[in-house]
């Protein structure tokens, strides 16, 4: 019965990294709502859960969940939303991904 539900010899697929442009855009949106004089705090209250869900979807389950909660709290607290959480997470993921790549020497035949 297990044969029908579980595939043997499957390779786990790594989720691709989100683009840097998307991360910068999300951080810029968070900054832009601060600049609105009266409606800014109210718009941030609406943007905080949306931003947390987008963060969770962009960066995967474990990192995305904890980062999404942090991003939600960061967007709700006035004055703290200047932290570019999307871009910082992208840089950390990029550096980790760059370290895991191994280069094999190419054998040259003459």
SVG drawing of the C-alpha trace seen along z (x, -y; Angstrom):
<svg xmlns="http://www.w3.org/2000/svg" viewBox="-6 -64 53 66">
<polyline fill="none" stroke="black" stroke-width="0.4" points="0.0,0.0 2.9,-2.4 4.0,-2.1 1.0,-4.0 1.5,-6.9 5.3,-7.2 7.6,-7.4 10.9,-5.7 14.1,-7.3 12.8,-10.8 15.1,-13.7 14.0,-16.6 13.6,-19.8 14.9,-23.0 12.6,-26.0 14.0,-28.7 15.1,-31.9 12.8,-34.9 14.1,-37.7 16.0,-40.6 13.7,-43.0 10.6,-41.5 12.2,-41.8 13.3,-45.4 9.7,-46.2 8.2,-44.8 10.6,-46.7 9.9,-49.9 6.1,-49.4 6.6,-49.1 8.7,-52.3 6.1,-54.2 3.3,-53.7 5.3,-55.5 5.4,-58.6 1.6,-59.0 0.8,-61.6 -2.6,-60.7 -3.6,-57.4 -0.1,-55.8 -0.6,-53.9 -4.0,-52.6 -2.6,-51.4 0.2,-49.7 -2.3,-47.8 -3.8,-46.5 -0.4,-45.9 1.1,-44.0 -0.8,-40.7 -0.5,-40.9 3.3,-41.4 3.6,-38.5 1.8,-36.1 3.9,-37.2 7.0,-36.8 5.9,-33.3 5.2,-32.3 8.4,-33.8 10.9,-32.2 9.4,-28.8 7.8,-27.2 10.2,-27.4 12.1,-30.6 9.0,-32.1 6.9,-31.4 9.3,-33.0 10.2,-35.8 6.6,-36.4 5.7,-36.7 8.7,-39.1 7.7,-41.0 4.1,-41.3 5.2,-42.7 7.7,-45.0 5.1,-46.5 2.7,-47.1 5.2,-48.9 5.7,-52.5 9.3,-53.5 10.6,-50.0 9.4,-49.3 12.5,-50.9 14.2,-47.5 14.4,-46.0 13.5,-42.4 12.8,-41.1 16.2,-42.3 18.1,-41.1 16.6,-37.6 17.4,-37.5 21.0,-38.4 21.3,-35.7 19.8,-33.1 22.0,-34.2 25.2,-33.9 24.1,-30.5 23.2,-29.3 26.6,-30.5 28.4,-28.5 26.7,-25.3 27.7,-25.3 30.7,-23.1 32.9,-23.5 34.4,-20.4 37.6,-20.7 37.2,-20.1 39.5,-17.5 41.0,-18.7 42.2,-16.2 44.9,-17.2"/>
</svg>
